């Protein structure tokens, strides 16, 4: 059992107060949060990945200075001041965790999903990443080197997933919907068509 952060308690108290006064509808609020978790947030990251897959120069800039290259596409702000982008290849697989709390690159991925904040994910991903990834449905060959990236208040990681086979004919815009949040955290691969 982890202690709930003061900010979470304050937020809950505020939500309750606003609901009681009839100023907000908690259902609408839940929907907005869900949108940020799974659609709006990760869509920004997907645009970054699709650009990197189709523009080698952009890819270079992105891997050299993630924050600046991401800003080029118009994504910046809170919790995205220092984003480092790491590339997954057939030989190396990066996966992101925040062992301390739930640091996450908001401008490109939105709000973290609940499993990312789960104490078990945070503790086990560091100790036995191969096993945790397999449980999440990603079986990696023993020959693949796994690098666990621990997010902090200084550095937020974004994974540049491998472009799947069979997508050579797709345009940047057509690639965007293939890129999932989970692939950009490194707990999944982008699936071929
Ligand atoms: Fe954190």
Boltz pocket constraint, residues with backbone or C-beta under 6 A from the ligand:
constraints:
  - pocket:
      binder: B
      contacts: [[A, 98], [A, 99], [A, 100], [A, 101], [A, 102], [A, 103], [A, 104], [A, 151], [A, 152], [A, 153]]
      max_distance: 6.0
